[in-house]
């Protein structure tokens, strides 16, 4: 960790398997990544960063993220229906398009109950890898963490 004028700077982490690099916000501690596709997880209280990497079959690699995502008009309701199996009262809020390290990316926001969280998920593709990055904070803390999540997204290097 670098100190500048006695202030902690963000730390960087590079995936030993996939080679992407992220900037870990101050106070977040890396924890054991549980799940077959989870490559990185860090937490700070009820706030978390989770990076999931899925390898898609080579025949799908030429398609762009929009073709792989399917119908964006029904994505929210389809997502909510599937998420109910794993989350308490998931509510899909909004979605849009952005870039991550100059790659097209899809983002969406959602909330859950018990625990009451606000989450932002980004999905992007590089070659035959789909990167899903989920940033979660306590519902009442989202306004504070939204700028941290924006900086996190802007610092990702695929």
DOVEX-470327 format. One record per residue: residue number from 0; x, y, z of N, C-alpha, C in turn. Coordinates in nm, 4 decimals, always signed. Example, Ala and Ser with C-alpha at 12.3 -4.5 7.8 and 13.67 -1.06 7.14 Angstrom:
// DOVEX-470327
+-----+----------+----------+----------+----------+----------+----------+----------+----------+----------+
: seq :   n.east :  n.north :     n.up :  ca.east : ca.north :    ca.up :   c.east :  c.north :     c.up :
+-----+----------+----------+----------+----------+----------+----------+----------+----------+----------+
:   0 :  +1.3190 :  -0.5690 :  +0.7800 :  +1.2300 :  -0.4500 :  +0.7800 :  +1.3200 :  -0.3300 :  +0.7800 :
:   1 :  +1.2850 :  -0.2250 :  +0.7080 :  +1.3670 :  -0.1060 :  +0.7140 :  +1.2900 :  +0.0030 :  +0.7870 :
+-----+----------+----------+----------+----------+----------+----------+----------+----------+----------+
// end
This chain:
// DOVEX-470327
+-----+----------+----------+----------+----------+----------+----------+----------+----------+----------+
: seq :   n.east :  n.north :     n.up :  ca.east : ca.north :    ca.up :   c.east :  c.north :     c.up :
+-----+----------+----------+----------+----------+----------+----------+----------+----------+----------+
:   0 :  +0.0841 :  -0.1161 :  +0.0000 :  +0.0000 :  +0.0000 :  +0.0000 :  +0.0890 :  +0.1229 :  +0.0000 :
:   1 :  +0.0584 :  +0.2192 :  -0.0840 :  +0.1347 :  +0.3423 :  -0.0976 :  +0.0733 :  +0.4493 :  -0.0077 :
:   2 :  +0.1577 :  +0.5280 :  +0.0577 :  +0.1083 :  +0.6407 :  +0.1373 :  +0.1565 :  +0.7697 :  +0.0738 :
:   3 :  +0.0645 :  +0.8616 :  +0.0542 :  +0.0969 :  +0.9931 :  +0.0009 :  +0.0495 :  +1.0944 :  +0.1041 :
:   4 :  +0.1410 :  +1.1752 :  +0.1570 :  +0.1061 :  +1.2735 :  +0.2606 :  +0.0265 :  +1.2091 :  +0.3737 :
:   5 :  +0.0689 :  +1.0899 :  +0.4156 :  +0.0064 :  +1.0184 :  +0.5269 :  -0.1375 :  +0.9721 :  +0.4969 :
:   6 :  -0.1774 :  +0.9716 :  +0.3710 :  -0.3103 :  +0.9236 :  +0.3315 :  -0.2905 :  +0.7953 :  +0.2517 :
:   7 :  -0.3648 :  +0.6914 :  +0.2857 :  -0.3542 :  +0.5645 :  +0.2139 :  -0.4068 :  +0.5802 :  +0.0713 :
:   8 :  -0.3306 :  +0.5336 :  -0.0243 :  -0.3762 :  +0.5295 :  -0.1629 :  -0.4478 :  +0.3965 :  -0.1858 :
:   9 :  -0.5247 :  +0.3883 :  -0.2896 :  -0.5920 :  +0.2645 :  -0.3260 :  -0.4860 :  +0.1572 :  -0.3524 :
:  10 :  -0.5203 :  +0.0319 :  -0.3315 :  -0.4285 :  -0.0763 :  -0.3659 :  -0.4756 :  -0.1397 :  -0.4962 :
:  11 :  -0.3824 :  -0.1976 :  -0.5688 :  -0.4146 :  -0.2627 :  -0.6947 :  -0.4022 :  -0.4136 :  -0.6778 :
:  12 :  -0.4865 :  -0.4855 :  -0.7534 :  -0.4821 :  -0.6306 :  -0.7517 :  -0.4906 :  -0.6784 :  -0.8960 :
:  13 :  -0.4054 :  -0.7724 :  -0.9310 :  -0.4043 :  -0.8292 :  -1.0654 :  -0.4369 :  -0.9771 :  -1.0557 :
:  14 :  -0.5346 :  -1.0205 :  -1.1363 :  -0.5738 :  -1.1611 :  -1.1349 :  -0.4603 :  -1.2475 :  -1.1890 :
:  15 :  -0.4144 :  -1.3442 :  -1.1096 :  -0.3079 :  -1.4325 :  -1.1584 :  -0.3561 :  -1.5280 :  -1.2683 :
:  16 :  -0.4861 :  -1.5473 :  -1.2779 :  -0.5409 :  -1.6399 :  -1.3772 :  -0.5796 :  -1.5665 :  -1.5060 :
:  17 :  -0.6507 :  -1.4531 :  -1.4939 :  -0.7073 :  -1.3856 :  -1.6110 :  -0.6346 :  -1.2585 :  -1.6512 :
:  18 :  -0.5472 :  -1.2060 :  -1.5652 :  -0.4636 :  -1.0932 :  -1.6018 :  -0.5263 :  -0.9548 :  -1.5922 :
:  19 :  -0.6535 :  -0.9433 :  -1.5598 :  -0.7133 :  -0.8106 :  -1.5460 :  -0.6630 :  -0.7477 :  -1.4167 :
:  20 :  -0.6718 :  -0.6153 :  -1.4097 :  -0.6264 :  -0.5441 :  -1.2903 :  -0.7379 :  -0.4527 :  -1.2408 :
:  21 :  -0.7535 :  -0.4491 :  -1.1078 :  -0.8536 :  -0.3622 :  -1.0468 :  -0.7883 :  -0.2812 :  -0.9355 :
:  22 :  -0.8539 :  -0.1719 :  -0.9012 :  -0.8110 :  -0.0890 :  -0.7903 :  -0.9056 :  -0.1172 :  -0.6742 :
:  23 :  -0.8526 :  -0.1658 :  -0.5652 :  -0.9346 :  -0.2018 :  -0.4493 :  -0.9500 :  -0.0774 :  -0.3614 :
:  24 :  -1.0743 :  -0.0351 :  -0.3343 :  -1.0959 :  +0.0847 :  -0.2523 :  -1.0397 :  +0.0687 :  -0.1110 :
:  25 :  -1.0019 :  +0.1809 :  -0.0523 :  -0.9501 :  +0.1817 :  +0.0857 :  -1.0485 :  +0.1135 :  +0.1796 :
:  26 :  -0.9940 :  +0.0345 :  +0.2698 :  -1.0753 :  -0.0300 :  +0.3718 :  -1.1339 :  -0.1637 :  +0.3305 :
:  27 :  -1.1316 :  -0.1970 :  +0.2019 :  -1.1838 :  -0.3254 :  +0.1557 :  -1.0753 :  -0.4309 :  +0.1717 :
:  28 :  -1.1151 :  -0.5460 :  +0.2214 :  -1.0218 :  -0.6566 :  +0.2434 :  -1.0608 :  -0.7726 :  +0.1541 :
:  29 :  -0.9625 :  -0.8257 :  +0.0861 :  -0.9861 :  -0.9419 :  +0.0003 :  -1.0232 :  -1.0603 :  +0.0880 :
:  30 :  -1.1261 :  -1.1350 :  +0.0455 :  -1.1705 :  -1.2533 :  +0.1172 :  -1.1703 :  -1.3716 :  +0.0221 :
:  31 :  -1.1927 :  -1.4881 :  +0.0770 :  -1.1977 :  -1.6081 :  -0.0058 :  -1.3116 :  -1.5975 :  -0.1055 :
:  32 :  -1.2783 :  -1.6173 :  -0.2318 :  -1.3779 :  -1.6150 :  -0.3391 :  -1.4414 :  -1.7531 :  -0.3474 :
:  33 :  -1.5688 :  -1.7615 :  -0.3105 :  -1.6388 :  -1.8900 :  -0.3092 :  -1.7276 :  -1.8983 :  -0.4330 :
:  34 :  -1.7155 :  -2.0054 :  -0.5064 :  -1.7932 :  -2.0264 :  -0.6282 :  -1.7000 :  -2.0600 :  -0.7422 :
:  35 :  -1.7465 :  -2.1423 :  -0.8312 :  -1.6600 :  -2.1936 :  -0.9378 :  -1.6086 :  -2.0833 :  -1.0307 :
:  36 :  -1.6869 :  -1.9778 :  -1.0541 :  -1.6465 :  -1.8730 :  -1.1464 :  -1.6054 :  -1.7432 :  -1.0773 :
:  37 :  -1.6075 :  -1.7395 :  -0.9440 :  -1.5717 :  -1.6175 :  -0.8717 :  -1.4196 :  -1.6081 :  -0.8668 :
:  38 :  -1.3652 :  -1.5001 :  -0.9233 :  -1.2206 :  -1.4825 :  -0.9276 :  -1.1719 :  -1.3888 :  -0.8178 :
:  39 :  -1.2571 :  -1.2966 :  -0.7726 :  -1.2152 :  -1.1980 :  -0.6732 :  -1.3342 :  -1.1566 :  -0.5881 :
:  40 :  -1.3075 :  -1.1371 :  -0.4580 :  -1.4091 :  -1.0830 :  -0.3686 :  -1.3385 :  -1.0027 :  -0.2605 :
:  41 :  -1.3935 :  -0.8832 :  -0.2341 :  -1.3436 :  -0.7996 :  -0.1248 :  -1.4637 :  -0.7407 :  -0.0522 :
:  42 :  -1.4494 :  -0.7222 :  +0.0780 :  -1.5609 :  -0.6701 :  +0.1577 :  -1.5129 :  -0.5609 :  +0.2532 :
:  43 :  -1.6068 :  -0.4783 :  +0.2909 :  -1.5899 :  -0.3777 :  +0.3956 :  -1.7260 :  -0.3656 :  +0.4618 :
:  44 :  -1.7439 :  -0.4322 :  +0.5733 :  -1.8749 :  -0.4365 :  +0.6372 :  -1.9743 :  -0.5070 :  +0.5457 :
:  45 :  -2.0870 :  -0.4423 :  +0.5165 :  -2.1875 :  -0.5026 :  +0.4274 :  -2.1637 :  -0.4657 :  +0.2819 :
:  46 :  -2.0556 :  -0.3963 :  +0.2525 :  -2.0221 :  -0.3555 :  +0.1153 :  -1.9294 :  -0.4590 :  +0.0536 :
:  47 :  -1.9465 :  -0.4839 :  -0.0765 :  -1.8628 :  -0.5868 :  -0.1382 :  -1.8367 :  -0.5582 :  -0.2855 :
:  48 :  -1.7297 :  -0.6214 :  -0.3321 :  -1.6908 :  -0.6229 :  -0.4724 :  -1.6732 :  -0.7694 :  -0.5085 :
:  49 :  -1.7400 :  -0.8137 :  -0.6132 :  -1.7276 :  -0.9523 :  -0.6579 :  -1.7040 :  -0.9514 :  -0.8090 :
:  50 :  -1.6015 :  -1.0253 :  -0.8528 :  -1.5714 :  -1.0379 :  -0.9953 :  -1.5869 :  -1.1848 :  -1.0334 :
:  51 :  -1.6750 :  -1.2083 :  -1.1301 :  -1.7008 :  -1.3429 :  -1.1807 :  -1.6557 :  -1.3472 :  -1.3263 :
:  52 :  -1.5831 :  -1.4519 :  -1.3629 :  -1.5363 :  -1.4690 :  -1.5004 :  -1.5925 :  -1.6009 :  -1.5531 :
:  53 :  -1.6619 :  -1.5921 :  -1.6650 :  -1.7123 :  -1.7137 :  -1.7297 :  -1.6488 :  -1.7256 :  -1.8667 :
:  54 :  -1.6056 :  -1.8454 :  -1.8988 :  -1.5516 :  -1.8740 :  -2.0312 :  -1.6649 :  -1.9256 :  -2.1175 :
:  55 :  -1.6847 :  -1.8609 :  -2.2313 :  -1.7900 :  -1.9035 :  -2.3226 :  -1.7284 :  -1.9885 :  -2.4333 :
:  56 :  -1.8080 :  -2.0735 :  -2.4960 :  -1.7551 :  -2.1547 :  -2.6064 :  -1.6974 :  -2.0646 :  -2.7161 :
:  57 :  -1.5899 :  -2.1107 :  -2.7791 :  -1.5216 :  -2.0312 :  -2.8812 :  -1.6140 :  -1.9852 :  -2.9934 :
:  58 :  -1.7162 :  -2.0629 :  -3.0251 :  -1.8056 :  -2.0228 :  -3.1344 :  -1.8889 :  -1.8987 :  -3.1002 :
:  59 :  -1.8987 :  -1.8654 :  -2.9697 :  -1.9718 :  -1.7449 :  -2.9289 :  -1.8809 :  -1.6232 :  -2.9152 :
:  60 :  -1.7502 :  -1.6434 :  -2.9127 :  -1.6555 :  -1.5337 :  -2.8926 :  -1.6683 :  -1.4216 :  -2.9970 :
:  61 :  -1.7016 :  -1.4512 :  -3.1239 :  -1.7130 :  -1.3417 :  -3.2218 :  -1.8335 :  -1.2491 :  -3.1978 :
:  62 :  -1.9305 :  -1.2925 :  -3.1188 :  -2.0480 :  -1.2099 :  -3.0925 :  -2.0118 :  -1.1008 :  -2.9925 :
:  63 :  -2.0786 :  -0.9857 :  -3.0040 :  -2.0521 :  -0.8794 :  -2.9072 :  -2.1417 :  -0.8970 :  -2.7848 :
:  64 :  -2.1153 :  -0.8177 :  -2.6821 :  -2.1876 :  -0.8320 :  -2.5552 :  -2.3376 :  -0.8149 :  -2.5744 :
:  65 :  -2.3782 :  -0.7270 :  -2.6672 :  -2.5219 :  -0.7018 :  -2.6881 :  -2.5892 :  -0.8232 :  -2.7487 :
:  66 :  -2.5218 :  -0.8913 :  -2.8382 :  -2.5778 :  -1.0130 :  -2.8972 :  -2.5835 :  -1.1254 :  -2.7936 :
:  67 :  -2.4867 :  -1.1304 :  -2.7050 :  -2.4843 :  -1.2343 :  -2.6027 :  -2.5876 :  -1.2101 :  -2.4929 :
:  68 :  -2.6183 :  -1.0827 :  -2.4649 :  -2.7124 :  -1.0484 :  -2.3578 :  -2.8560 :  -1.0871 :  -2.3930 :
:  69 :  -2.8888 :  -1.0868 :  -2.5200 :  -3.0262 :  -1.1180 :  -2.5590 :  -3.1119 :  -0.9926 :  -2.5623 :
:  70 :  -3.2394 :  -1.0057 :  -2.5375 :  -3.3358 :  -0.8964 :  -2.5473 :  -3.3263 :  -0.8056 :  -2.4248 :
:  71 :  -3.2712 :  -0.6864 :  -2.4441 :  -3.2548 :  -0.5943 :  -2.3310 :  -3.3887 :  -0.5424 :  -2.2798 :
:  72 :  -3.4903 :  -0.5426 :  -2.3630 :  -3.6223 :  -0.4946 :  -2.3202 :  -3.6841 :  -0.5844 :  -2.2134 :
:  73 :  -3.6545 :  -0.7122 :  -2.2181 :  -3.7115 :  -0.8051 :  -2.1196 :  -3.6086 :  -0.8507 :  -2.0162 :
:  74 :  -3.4866 :  -0.7997 :  -2.0268 :  -3.3796 :  -0.8438 :  -1.9373 :  -3.4173 :  -0.8246 :  -1.7903 :
:  75 :  -3.4691 :  -0.7073 :  -1.7557 :  -3.5010 :  -0.6770 :  -1.6163 :  -3.6000 :  -0.7737 :  -1.5544 :
:  76 :  -3.7102 :  -0.7983 :  -1.6224 :  -3.8106 :  -0.8898 :  -1.5666 :  -3.7588 :  -1.0336 :  -1.5656 :
:  77 :  -3.6848 :  -1.0714 :  -1.6686 :  -3.6259 :  -1.2057 :  -1.6705 :  -3.5246 :  -1.2211 :  -1.5567 :
:  78 :  -3.4438 :  -1.1181 :  -1.5347 :  -3.3448 :  -1.1218 :  -1.4280 :  -3.4128 :  -1.1352 :  -1.2921 :
:  79 :  -3.5156 :  -1.0523 :  -1.2671 :  -3.5877 :  -1.0592 :  -1.1387 :  -3.6436 :  -1.1985 :  -1.1135 :
:  80 :  -3.7053 :  -1.2570 :  -1.2155 :  -3.7630 :  -1.3913 :  -1.2000 :  -3.6563 :  -1.4933 :  -1.1624 :
:  81 :  -3.5408 :  -1.4885 :  -1.2256 :  -3.4337 :  -1.5825 :  -1.1946 :  -3.3664 :  -1.5535 :  -1.0614 :
:  82 :  -3.3541 :  -1.4258 :  -1.0266 :  -3.2840 :  -1.3868 :  -0.9033 :  -3.3614 :  -1.4235 :  -0.7775 :
:  83 :  -3.4918 :  -1.4378 :  -0.7885 :  -3.5728 :  -1.4714 :  -0.6703 :  -3.5300 :  -1.6022 :  -0.6054 :
:  84 :  -3.4685 :  -1.6891 :  -0.6828 :  -3.4222 :  -1.8163 :  -0.6288 :  -3.3041 :  -1.7972 :  -0.5327 :
:  85 :  -3.2259 :  -1.6896 :  -0.5522 :  -3.1029 :  -1.6698 :  -0.4758 :  -3.1043 :  -1.5486 :  -0.3830 :
:  86 :  -3.1997 :  -1.4562 :  -0.4036 :  -3.2009 :  -1.3302 :  -0.3291 :  -3.3386 :  -1.3039 :  -0.2704 :
:  87 :  -3.3412 :  -1.2263 :  -0.1621 :  -3.4670 :  -1.1870 :  -0.0999 :  -3.5205 :  -1.0609 :  -0.1658 :
:  88 :  -3.6368 :  -1.0714 :  -0.2279 :  -3.7074 :  -0.9581 :  -0.2886 :  -3.6201 :  -0.8755 :  -0.3821 :
:  89 :  -3.5584 :  -0.9372 :  -0.4842 :  -3.4789 :  -0.8580 :  -0.5775 :  -3.5682 :  -0.7645 :  -0.6587 :
:  90 :  -3.5212 :  -0.6420 :  -0.6787 :  -3.5952 :  -0.5453 :  -0.7596 :  -3.4987 :  -0.4835 :  -0.8602 :
:  91 :  -3.5252 :  -0.5091 :  -0.9871 :  -3.4452 :  -0.4530 :  -1.0961 :  -3.4833 :  -0.3068 :  -1.1117 :
:  92 :  -3.3846 :  -0.2169 :  -1.1107 :  -3.4134 :  -0.0736 :  -1.1137 :  -3.3926 :  -0.0079 :  -1.2500 :
:  93 :  -3.2736 :  -0.0242 :  -1.3055 :  -3.2418 :  +0.0444 :  -1.4308 :  -3.1213 :  -0.0215 :  -1.4951 :
:  94 :  -3.0983 :  +0.0122 :  -1.6224 :  -2.9841 :  -0.0435 :  -1.6942 :  -2.9354 :  +0.0557 :  -1.7984 :
:  95 :  -2.8186 :  +0.0286 :  -1.8519 :  -2.7641 :  +0.1142 :  -1.9560 :  -2.6391 :  +0.0539 :  -2.0178 :
:  96 :  -2.5794 :  +0.1327 :  -2.1047 :  -2.4576 :  +0.0912 :  -2.1746 :  -2.3437 :  +0.1836 :  -2.1331 :
:  97 :  -2.2237 :  +0.1285 :  -2.1260 :  -2.1055 :  +0.2059 :  -2.0910 :  -1.9840 :  +0.1369 :  -2.1524 :
:  98 :  -1.8664 :  +0.1790 :  -2.1137 :  -1.7406 :  +0.1158 :  -2.1563 :  -1.6604 :  +0.0797 :  -2.0316 :
:  99 :  -1.5925 :  -0.0318 :  -2.0382 :  -1.4947 :  -0.0704 :  -1.9376 :  -1.3654 :  -0.0980 :  -2.0125 :
: 100 :  -1.2649 :  -0.0171 :  -1.9860 :  -1.1356 :  -0.0306 :  -2.0529 :  -1.1533 :  -0.0369 :  -2.2055 :
: 101 :  -1.2402 :  +0.0462 :  -2.2575 :  -1.2728 :  +0.0591 :  -2.4004 :  -1.3492 :  -0.0603 :  -2.4584 :
: 102 :  -1.3994 :  -0.1491 :  -2.3744 :  -1.4849 :  -0.2587 :  -2.4192 :  -1.6296 :  -0.2215 :  -2.3885 :
: 103 :  -1.7204 :  -0.2534 :  -2.4811 :  -1.8622 :  -0.2290 :  -2.4553 :  -1.9053 :  -0.3047 :  -2.3304 :
: 104 :  -1.9874 :  -0.2394 :  -2.2493 :  -2.0335 :  -0.3015 :  -2.1258 :  -2.1802 :  -0.2674 :  -2.1018 :
: 105 :  -2.2484 :  -0.3585 :  -2.0377 :  -2.3872 :  -0.3448 :  -1.9969 :  -2.3865 :  -0.3295 :  -1.8461 :
: 106 :  -2.4663 :  -0.2376 :  -1.7921 :  -2.4755 :  -0.2238 :  -1.6470 :  -2.6223 :  -0.2270 :  -1.6059 :
: 107 :  -2.6442 :  -0.2698 :  -1.4829 :  -2.7787 :  -0.2625 :  -1.4262 :  -2.7694 :  -0.2493 :  -1.2749 :
: 108 :  -2.8708 :  -0.1841 :  -1.2188 :  -2.8800 :  -0.1640 :  -1.0747 :  -2.9985 :  -0.2430 :  -1.0208 :
: 109 :  -2.9835 :  -0.2933 :  -0.8991 :  -3.0933 :  -0.3649 :  -0.8346 :  -3.0808 :  -0.3529 :  -0.6838 :
: 110 :  -3.1905 :  -0.3778 :  -0.6164 :  -3.1906 :  -0.3800 :  -0.4702 :  -3.2387 :  -0.5163 :  -0.4222 :
: 111 :  -3.2027 :  -0.5478 :  -0.2980 :  -3.2510 :  -0.6697 :  -0.2332 :  -3.2907 :  -0.6344 :  -0.0898 :
: 112 :  -3.3682 :  -0.7220 :  -0.0309 :  -3.4086 :  -0.7080 :  +0.1096 :  -3.3423 :  -0.8182 :  +0.1902 :
: 113 :  -3.3170 :  -0.7881 :  +0.3171 :  -3.2689 :  -0.8875 :  +0.4120 :  -3.1485 :  -0.9676 :  +0.3616 :
: 114 :  -3.0343 :  -0.9088 :  +0.3378 :  -2.9992 :  -0.7735 :  +0.3763 :  -3.0442 :  -0.6717 :  +0.2718 :
: 115 :  -3.0674 :  -0.5508 :  +0.3195 :  -3.1128 :  -0.4422 :  +0.2329 :  -2.9902 :  -0.3809 :  +0.1651 :
: 116 :  -2.9703 :  -0.4190 :  +0.0400 :  -2.8528 :  -0.3773 :  -0.0369 :  -2.8925 :  -0.3088 :  -0.1665 :
: 117 :  -2.8047 :  -0.2213 :  -0.2123 :  -2.8146 :  -0.1611 :  -0.3451 :  -2.6926 :  -0.2107 :  -0.4205 :
: 118 :  -2.7139 :  -0.2695 :  -0.5385 :  -2.6030 :  -0.3274 :  -0.6145 :  -2.6005 :  -0.2742 :  -0.7558 :
: 119 :  -2.4801 :  -0.2629 :  -0.8091 :  -2.4575 :  -0.2257 :  -0.9486 :  -2.3745 :  -0.3368 :  -1.0098 :
: 120 :  -2.4197 :  -0.3878 :  -1.1222 :  -2.3491 :  -0.4951 :  -1.1912 :  -2.3086 :  -0.4471 :  -1.3300 :
: 121 :  -2.1843 :  -0.4776 :  -1.3673 :  -2.1339 :  -0.4502 :  -1.5019 :  -2.1025 :  -0.5835 :  -1.5669 :
: 122 :  -2.1349 :  -0.5960 :  -1.6960 :  -2.0956 :  -0.7149 :  -1.7714 :  -2.0301 :  -0.6691 :  -1.9005 :
: 123 :  -1.9147 :  -0.7295 :  -1.9284 :  -1.8434 :  -0.6990 :  -2.0508 :  -1.7760 :  -0.8256 :  -2.1009 :
: 124 :  -1.7307 :  -0.8200 :  -2.2222 :  -1.6699 :  -0.9371 :  -2.2860 :  -1.5358 :  -0.8993 :  -2.3446 :
: 125 :  -1.4399 :  -0.9883 :  -2.3280 :  -1.3108 :  -0.9782 :  -2.3957 :  -1.2777 :  -1.1181 :  -2.4442 :
: 126 :  -1.2777 :  -1.1351 :  -2.5752 :  -1.2535 :  -1.2673 :  -2.6326 :  -1.3609 :  -1.3641 :  -2.5893 :
: 127 :  -1.3199 :  -1.4767 :  -2.5336 :  -1.4181 :  -1.5774 :  -2.4905 :  -1.4454 :  -1.5700 :  -2.3396 :
: 128 :  -1.4198 :  -1.4547 :  -2.2793 :  -1.4452 :  -1.4346 :  -2.1364 :  -1.5538 :  -1.3289 :  -2.1159 :
: 129 :  -1.6486 :  -1.3618 :  -2.0287 :  -1.7506 :  -1.2665 :  -1.9855 :  -1.7137 :  -1.2258 :  -1.8424 :
: 130 :  -1.6954 :  -1.0978 :  -1.8220 :  -1.6624 :  -1.0422 :  -1.6907 :  -1.7892 :  -0.9852 :  -1.6295 :
: 131 :  -1.8245 :  -1.0297 :  -1.5112 :  -1.9382 :  -0.9753 :  -1.4372 :  -1.8849 :  -0.9207 :  -1.3061 :
: 132 :  -1.9014 :  -0.7903 :  -1.2890 :  -1.8501 :  -0.7215 :  -1.1711 :  -1.9693 :  -0.6662 :  -1.0947 :
: 133 :  -1.9880 :  -0.7108 :  -0.9711 :  -2.0998 :  -0.6634 :  -0.8898 :  -2.0448 :  -0.5873 :  -0.7702 :
: 134 :  -2.0932 :  -0.4648 :  -0.7555 :  -2.0539 :  -0.3750 :  -0.6482 :  -2.1772 :  -0.3519 :  -0.5624 :
: 135 :  -2.1709 :  -0.3873 :  -0.4351 :  -2.2879 :  -0.3769 :  -0.3468 :  -2.2558 :  -0.2922 :  -0.2252 :
: 136 :  -2.3571 :  -0.2197 :  -0.1799 :  -2.3444 :  -0.1407 :  -0.0571 :  -2.4769 :  -0.1471 :  +0.0171 :
: 137 :  -2.4714 :  -0.1123 :  +0.1458 :  -2.5949 :  -0.1006 :  +0.2201 :  -2.6840 :  +0.0016 :  +0.1502 :
: 138 :  -2.8129 :  -0.0250 :  +0.1465 :  -2.9064 :  +0.0601 :  +0.0731 :  -2.8914 :  +0.2076 :  +0.1119 :
: 139 :  -2.8800 :  +0.2349 :  +0.2403 :  -2.8702 :  +0.3738 :  +0.2875 :  -2.7340 :  +0.4358 :  +0.2598 :
: 140 :  -2.6352 :  +0.3545 :  +0.2238 :  -2.5001 :  +0.4044 :  +0.1965 :  -2.4714 :  +0.4228 :  +0.0481 :
: 141 :  -2.5690 :  +0.3940 :  -0.0388 :  -2.5413 :  +0.3949 :  -0.1824 :  -2.4924 :  +0.5308 :  -0.2317 :
: 142 :  -2.5508 :  +0.6401 :  -0.1850 :  -2.5059 :  +0.7710 :  -0.2328 :  -2.3580 :  +0.7925 :  -0.2032 :
: 143 :  -2.3107 :  +0.7468 :  -0.0886 :  -2.1689 :  +0.7572 :  -0.0553 :  -2.0855 :  +0.6681 :  -0.1466 :
: 144 :  -2.1278 :  +0.5429 :  -0.1656 :  -2.0480 :  +0.4471 :  -0.2419 :  -2.0582 :  +0.4635 :  -0.3929 :
: 145 :  -2.1565 :  +0.5320 :  -0.4442 :  -2.1717 :  +0.5431 :  -0.5900 :  -2.0482 :  +0.6053 :  -0.6546 :
: 146 :  -1.9860 :  +0.7042 :  -0.5924 :  -1.8647 :  +0.7632 :  -0.6508 :  -1.7470 :  +0.6663 :  -0.6417 :
: 147 :  -1.7424 :  +0.5881 :  -0.5340 :  -1.6373 :  +0.4865 :  -0.5211 :  -1.6548 :  +0.3807 :  -0.6292 :
: 148 :  -1.7787 :  +0.3386 :  -0.6546 :  -1.8048 :  +0.2378 :  -0.7583 :  -1.7697 :  +0.2929 :  -0.8968 :
: 149 :  -1.7996 :  +0.4206 :  -0.9205 :  -1.7660 :  +0.4809 :  -1.0506 :  -1.6136 :  +0.4790 :  -1.0703 :
: 150 :  -1.5397 :  +0.5202 :  -0.9688 :  -1.3936 :  +0.5182 :  -0.9792 :  -1.3432 :  +0.3751 :  -1.0024 :
: 151 :  -1.3996 :  +0.2796 :  -0.9285 :  -1.3617 :  +0.1398 :  -0.9442 :  -1.3788 :  +0.0967 :  -1.0903 :
: 152 :  -1.4951 :  +0.1267 :  -1.1470 :  -1.5229 :  +0.0887 :  -1.2869 :  -1.4241 :  +0.1533 :  -1.3835 :
: 153 :  -1.3917 :  +0.2795 :  -1.3593 :  -1.3016 :  +0.3536 :  -1.4487 :  -1.1568 :  +0.3021 :  -1.4418 :
: 154 :  -1.1191 :  +0.2353 :  -1.3338 :  -0.9821 :  +0.1883 :  -1.3160 :  -0.9588 :  +0.0446 :  -1.3625 :
: 155 :  -1.0640 :  -0.0269 :  -1.4015 :  -1.0484 :  -0.1666 :  -1.4433 :  -0.9660 :  -0.1735 :  -1.5724 :
: 156 :  -0.8690 :  -0.2603 :  -1.5741 :  -0.7875 :  -0.2850 :  -1.6933 :  -0.8017 :  -0.4317 :  -1.7313 :
: 157 :  -0.8676 :  -0.4559 :  -1.8431 :  -0.8865 :  -0.5926 :  -1.8897 :  -0.7650 :  -0.6349 :  -1.9713 :
+-----+----------+----------+----------+----------+----------+----------+----------+----------+----------+
// end
